[in-house]
């Protein structure tokens, strides 16, 4: 599919969707952590948060509610730092009241996403990560249709937790990818076991092994498993850079290895 | 500016403001709505009102946030209510994209049948009926890639065309968010009496952030809130018995939110690996491990409603 290099996406090298199908598995958390890990590896990263009902990324990056401005090439994304290594655009920025519900039906969501995707002046990026809400509906179709118009979509990462209730929905998301021609870059299993900080006993709170089984079942790559880690949950809550705070943790090495594998598959595509 | 989208609500295709409100600008349906074509009230609303008039209690299970345990709660609420064999209970799953209820209720692979009186739901027990789009899919890989209007049509059918019989309780499990499914369920039930909503959350601010929006939604559509349940509220290590706050209540958890918003906190359910296992196996956690701390909290929540 020809890319329509018309400015806003023309300097974005790779576009990766973060999908699930299931809610609450950690799409936004994984998107944020991968972005931070890739930035630590020296890449320029952007995040597009198209979860209209529950935009979580601004809080995870301690961005709060900045004013957003437009320039000639569109909306200026919000940068987490002066060096502009990590950019974010989220519907969260456009809400006057953060507690106000965005109660929109499909057509309006579709129109909004269309504006988002085509009108953000990303500038030069190595990777644009697109965080999505759960499901296989208006937002997902809109994001895909609009991204394809302006750029190539390299593929999608699918996030699941180990249980069958989760992989059951992710299987359907995999079908969505196959039907819409999105390459599956791999599966990440989040909340994969909890190691008690007091006694080191590992508890499989959300069951075990589902991510790998799903990868085998669907012929996808298993990118890795990220454990349940209260330090990560707290970091995310407080908008801190987990990669900087806990570089020696098992969680960090899991995320780091997933980001490395992702980079390699993007570069060899 | 001209291009700045304001996050106002869609006024609804049947409202006076349809197509005319400032929030309609940019919506692909604006012309259709403004022409008045959508304003006639949907006859299904009255039909559903008639059909469900004998249902004594209707409870919606909502969150706003995904993955907090709505389906888990809905299923166990249904099981507990149905443990009184004199009560007729039904569980309706309106999560069109991610229907979890068939698996959690041990009904994977079941299909629905149509008869003269409508669709027959799938029965778990004599007095416990379930309906979900999951029963209309022939394979676990089938994706339901539908836009809003088609999802709304399905929900209308579930309410109007399912032969529920006379029910004591209708529990409705919903997907995360505040969108088509939520607007539709409220709209289609608008000619009936709905007891209210049970709101599910987990302790972290990332969840509460979305849950507050859901609460605003309920207030906007005048849906009473029965109370809030906080799931995944701490984990007691089975080995050393120490508690870890895996999903930390950094902003005071559901307790603080309920105090701020003057809402009842129905209970705090701890994390227990056996809950996930029961759900995966389609069994009732409350039956399988009745003495666990989590099961006891569930029992007390359900009894208090």
Contacts between the chains, C-beta under 8 A, distances in Angstrom:
chain1	res1	chain2	res2	distance
A	21	B	97	7.0
A	21	B	98	5.8
A	22	B	66	7.0
A	22	B	67	6.6
A	22	B	98	5.9
A	23	B	65	7.1
A	23	B	66	1.4
A	23	B	67	4.5
A	23	B	98	7.1
A	23	B	175	7.4
A	23	B	176	4.2
A	24	B	65	6.4
A	24	B	66	4.1
A	24	B	67	1.3
A	24	B	68	5.9
A	24	B	176	7.4
A	24	B	202	7.9
A	25	B	66	7.8
A	25	B	67	5.9
A	28	B	206	7.8
A	52	B	179	8.0
A	53	B	64	7.0
A	53	B	176	7.3
A	53	B	177	3.9
A	53	B	178	5.1
A	53	B	179	6.0
A	53	B	210	7.2
A	53	B	213	7.1
A	54	B	64	6.3
A	54	B	65	6.2
A	54	B	66	7.5
A	54	B	176	6.9
A	54	B	177	6.8
A	54	B	209	7.5
A	54	B	210	4.1
A	54	B	213	7.3
A	56	B	206	5.5
A	56	B	209	7.2
A	56	B	210	7.7
A	59	B	205	7.1
A	59	B	206	6.6
A	59	B	209	6.7
A	60	B	206	7.5
A	70	B	1	6.3
A	70	B	3	6.7
A	70	B	4	7.8
A	91	B	7	7.1
A	94	B	4	7.5
A	94	B	5	6.3
A	94	B	6	7.4
A	94	B	7	5.7
A	95	B	7	4.9
A	96	B	6	7.7
A	96	B	7	7.3
A	98	B	209	7.2
A	99	B	212	4.6
A	99	B	213	6.2
A	99	B	216	6.0
A	100	B	7	6.8
A	100	B	213	6.9
A	100	B	216	6.3
A	101	B	64	7.6
A	101	B	178	4.5
A	101	B	213	3.8
A	101	B	214	6.8
A	101	B	216	4.7
A	101	B	217	4.4
A	101	B	220	7.2
A	102	B	7	5.2
A	102	B	9	8.0
A	102	B	178	6.5
A	102	B	213	7.4
A	103	B	9	4.7
A	103	B	10	7.1
A	103	B	178	4.7
A	103	B	179	7.2
A	103	B	182	7.5
A	103	B	183	6.5
A	103	B	217	5.7
A	103	B	220	7.1
A	104	B	9	6.9
A	104	B	10	5.2
A	104	B	179	6.5
A	105	B	10	5.0
A	105	B	13	7.9
A	105	B	148	4.9
A	105	B	179	6.7
A	105	B	180	5.2
A	105	B	183	6.4
A	106	B	147	4.8
A	106	B	148	2.6
A	106	B	149	6.8
A	106	B	151	7.8
A	106	B	179	7.4
A	106	B	180	5.6
A	107	B	27	5.4
A	107	B	28	4.9
A	107	B	29	4.8
A	107	B	147	7.9
A	107	B	148	6.8
A	108	B	10	5.1
A	108	B	23	7.7
A	108	B	26	7.7
A	108	B	27	4.8
A	109	B	148	7.9
A	109	B	179	7.1
A	110	B	28	6.9
A	110	B	147	7.6
A	111	B	26	4.9
A	111	B	27	5.5
A	111	B	28	6.0
A	112	B	5	5.6
A	112	B	26	7.7
A	115	B	3	7.0
A	115	B	5	6.1
A	115	B	26	7.5
A	119	B	3	6.9
A	133	B	66	7.7
A	133	B	176	7.4
A	133	B	177	6.5
A	134	B	66	4.6
A	134	B	67	7.8
A	134	B	97	7.3
A	134	B	98	6.3
A	134	B	175	7.3
A	134	B	176	5.7
A	134	B	177	7.9
A	135	B	97	3.9
A	135	B	98	6.4
A	135	B	175	6.7
A	135	B	177	7.8
A	136	B	97	4.8
A	136	B	143	5.2
A	136	B	144	6.4
A	136	B	145	4.9
A	137	B	96	7.8
A	137	B	97	5.7
A	137	B	145	7.2
A	137	B	146	6.4
A	137	B	147	6.4
A	137	B	148	7.2
A	137	B	151	7.0
A	137	B	180	8.0
A	138	B	147	5.1
A	138	B	148	5.7
A	138	B	180	7.9
A	140	B	145	7.8
A	141	B	145	7.0
A	141	B	147	6.8
A	161	B	67	7.8
A	163	B	276	4.9
A	163	B	279	7.0
A	163	B	280	5.2
A	164	B	103	6.5
A	164	B	280	4.1
A	165	B	71	7.5
A	165	B	100	5.2
A	165	B	103	5.8
A	165	B	104	6.6
A	165	B	276	7.6
A	165	B	279	5.3
A	165	B	280	6.0
A	168	B	100	7.0
A	168	B	103	5.9
A	168	B	140	6.4
A	169	B	97	7.7
A	169	B	98	4.1
A	169	B	100	7.1
A	171	B	140	5.8
A	171	B	141	5.2
A	172	B	97	7.4
A	172	B	98	7.3
A	172	B	140	7.9
A	172	B	141	6.7
A	172	B	142	6.7
A	172	B	143	4.1
A	172	B	144	7.2
A	173	B	143	7.0
A	174	B	141	7.3
A	175	B	141	5.1
A	175	B	142	6.7
A	175	B	143	3.9
A	176	B	143	4.6
A	176	B	145	5.7
A	179	B	143	6.8
A	179	B	145	6.8
A	194	B	235	6.8
A	194	B	244	7.5
A	194	B	246	6.3
A	196	B	237	4.2
A	196	B	239	6.6
A	196	B	240	6.4
A	196	B	242	6.8
A	196	B	244	6.5
A	197	B	244	6.4
A	198	B	237	6.5
A	198	B	240	5.1
A	198	B	242	4.2
A	198	B	244	7.7
A	199	B	237	6.4
A	199	B	239	5.3
A	199	B	240	3.9
A	199	B	242	7.3
A	201	B	237	6.0
A	201	B	238	7.4
A	201	B	239	3.9
A	201	B	240	6.8
A	203	B	235	7.4
A	203	B	237	6.7
A	203	B	238	6.5
A	203	B	273	5.7
A	204	B	273	5.8
A	205	B	235	6.6
A	205	B	246	7.6
A	205	B	271	5.5
A	205	B	272	7.9
A	205	B	273	4.9
A	205	B	276	6.6
A	206	B	273	7.6
A	206	B	276	4.9
A	207	B	273	7.4
A	207	B	276	4.9
A	207	B	277	6.2
A	207	B	280	5.9
A	228	B	246	5.5
A	230	B	244	5.9
A	230	B	245	6.1
A	230	B	246	5.2
A	230	B	247	7.9
A	230	B	248	6.2
A	233	B	204	6.4
A	233	B	246	6.4
A	233	B	247	5.5
A	233	B	248	5.8
A	234	B	248	5.3
A	234	B	250	6.7
A	236	B	206	6.6
A	237	B	204	5.5
A	237	B	205	5.4
A	237	B	206	6.2
A	237	B	248	6.4
A	237	B	250	4.4
A	237	B	251	7.9
A	238	B	250	6.6
